[in-house]
Amino acid sequence: MSIPKNYLHDRIVLLLLSINSFLSLFGSVLILWQMSRGKGNTFLVTFRDLGGIPQYKYGRGVDFLTFILFLFFLFGLHTVLSMKVYGHHRNYSLTILGLGTLLSVLTIIVSTSLLF
């Protein structure tokens, strides 16, 4: 795979790549920090409210390590997709990176709310 000629010279692309890489690192550090200060080895994995009857499902710490893997997989996938699309449509490439930013933020919000 070759990087398009102007891809790394585009300031908005570099800004979005920097934000996405920061969110991936920040999210992984935040998840690991919250897991280290947790109480025991069991963590709340899912919460479902079924007609006023709350159901909790507990899991191990490995379930939250998948959030970290997802953040880095997301960063890599959106970077590669935006590189491939950049040569044809710059706006589509920026949209892909922007949606990657949004999805990273949502992943961090969900993982931290489950760990609190």
C-alpha positions as CSV (number, residue, x, y, z in Angstrom):
1,M,0.0,0.0,0.0
2,S,1.4,3.4,-1.0
3,I,0.6,6.6,0.9
4,P,-0.9,9.2,-1.4
5,K,1.4,12.1,-2.3
6,N,-0.3,14.9,-0.3
7,Y,-1.7,12.7,2.5
8,L,0.9,13.5,5.2
9,H,1.1,17.2,4.0
10,D,-2.6,17.9,4.7
11,R,-2.9,19.7,8.0
12,I,-6.5,18.5,8.7
13,V,-5.5,14.9,8.1
14,L,-2.5,15.3,10.5
15,L,-4.7,16.9,13.1
16,L,-7.3,14.1,12.9
17,L,-4.6,11.5,13.0
18,S,-3.0,13.2,16.0
19,I,-6.4,13.3,17.8
20,N,-7.1,9.7,17.0
21,S,-3.7,8.5,18.2
22,F,-4.1,10.6,21.4
23,L,-7.5,9.1,22.1
24,S,-6.2,5.6,21.6
25,L,-3.4,6.1,24.0
26,F,-5.5,8.1,26.5
27,G,-8.3,5.6,26.4
28,S,-6.0,2.6,27.0
29,V,-4.2,4.4,29.9
30,L,-7.5,5.4,31.4
31,I,-8.9,1.9,31.2
32,L,-5.8,0.3,32.7
33,W,-5.7,2.9,35.4
34,Q,-9.3,2.3,36.4
35,M,-8.8,-1.5,36.3
36,S,-5.8,-1.2,38.6
37,R,-7.8,0.7,41.2
38,G,-10.8,-1.6,40.9
39,K,-12.1,-3.8,43.6
40,G,-11.1,-7.4,42.9
41,N,-11.0,-9.3,39.7
42,T,-14.7,-9.0,38.7
43,F,-16.0,-6.0,36.7
44,L,-19.4,-4.9,35.5
45,V,-19.6,-5.9,31.9
46,T,-23.2,-5.3,30.9
47,F,-26.3,-3.6,32.5
48,R,-29.8,-4.2,31.2
49,D,-32.9,-2.7,32.6
50,L,-35.8,-5.1,31.8
51,G,-39.0,-3.4,32.8
52,G,-37.7,-2.1,36.1
53,I,-35.7,-5.2,37.0
54,P,-32.0,-4.4,36.6
55,Q,-29.8,-7.3,35.4
56,Y,-26.0,-7.1,35.9
57,K,-23.5,-9.3,34.2
58,Y,-20.0,-9.4,35.7
59,G,-16.8,-10.5,33.9
60,R,-13.1,-10.6,34.2
61,G,-10.5,-7.9,33.3
62,V,-9.9,-9.5,30.0
63,D,-13.2,-8.2,28.8
64,F,-11.9,-4.7,29.3
65,L,-8.6,-5.4,27.5
66,T,-10.7,-6.0,24.4
67,F,-11.7,-2.3,24.7
68,I,-8.0,-1.4,24.4
69,L,-7.5,-3.7,21.5
70,F,-10.6,-2.2,19.8
71,L,-9.2,1.3,20.2
72,F,-6.0,0.4,18.5
73,F,-7.7,-1.7,15.8
74,L,-10.0,1.3,15.2
75,F,-7.1,3.7,14.8
76,G,-5.3,1.4,12.3
77,L,-8.4,0.6,10.3
78,H,-9.5,4.2,9.9
79,T,-6.0,5.3,9.0
80,V,-5.7,2.7,6.3
81,L,-9.2,3.4,4.9
82,S,-8.6,7.1,4.8
83,M,-5.2,6.6,3.0
84,K,-6.9,4.5,0.3
85,V,-9.8,6.9,-0.2
86,Y,-7.7,10.1,0.0
87,G,-6.5,9.8,-3.6
88,H,-10.0,9.8,-4.9
89,H,-12.0,12.0,-2.5
90,R,-10.4,14.1,0.2
91,N,-13.7,14.9,1.9
92,Y,-14.5,11.2,2.3
93,S,-11.1,10.6,3.8
94,L,-11.7,13.3,6.4
95,T,-15.1,11.9,7.1
96,I,-13.7,8.5,7.8
97,L,-11.1,10.0,10.2
98,G,-13.8,12.1,11.9
99,L,-16.0,9.1,12.4
100,G,-13.1,7.2,13.8
101,T,-12.6,10.1,16.3
102,L,-16.3,9.9,17.3
103,L,-16.2,6.1,17.7
104,S,-13.1,6.3,19.9
105,V,-14.7,8.9,22.1
106,L,-17.8,6.7,22.5
107,T,-15.7,3.7,23.3
108,I,-13.9,5.6,26.0
109,I,-17.2,6.8,27.5
110,V,-18.7,3.3,27.5
111,S,-15.7,1.6,29.0
112,T,-15.2,4.2,31.7
113,S,-18.9,4.2,32.6
114,L,-18.8,0.4,33.1
115,L,-15.7,0.6,35.2
116,F,-17.1,3.3,37.6
